[in-house]
């Protein structure tokens, strides 16, 4: 995926991993999922978006997975619906 969660953004608690998308918007599998999830947890990420193809690896990564809210997605559209909140539905703390 080509989204980054920068600390200064509204997405600061979300980790996304860079990877190619197909021309049809499908999210492809990534390598090194365990290392990426460990790094996300270490750097204070709470929510992680991963390719659905990698979801089968989560069973053996329970220790890491328990620290994170992990969302497997198949398409860019699914990822964007998790990452973006409609302004009318957003909660605002003043």
NORDA-V166501 format. One record per run of one state. SS is the DSSP state (~ for helix, > for strand, _ for the rest). FROM is the first residue (numbers start at 0). TO is the last residue. If there is no record, write none. Layout:
<<SS	FROM	TO> <SS	FROM	TO>>
This chain:
<<_	0	12> <>	13	15> <_	16	19> <>	20	20> <_	21	24> <>	25	26> <_	27	31> <~	32	41> <_	42	45> <>	46	50> <~	51	64> <_	65	67> <>	68	72> <_	73	73> <>	74	74> <~	75	82> <_	83	93>>
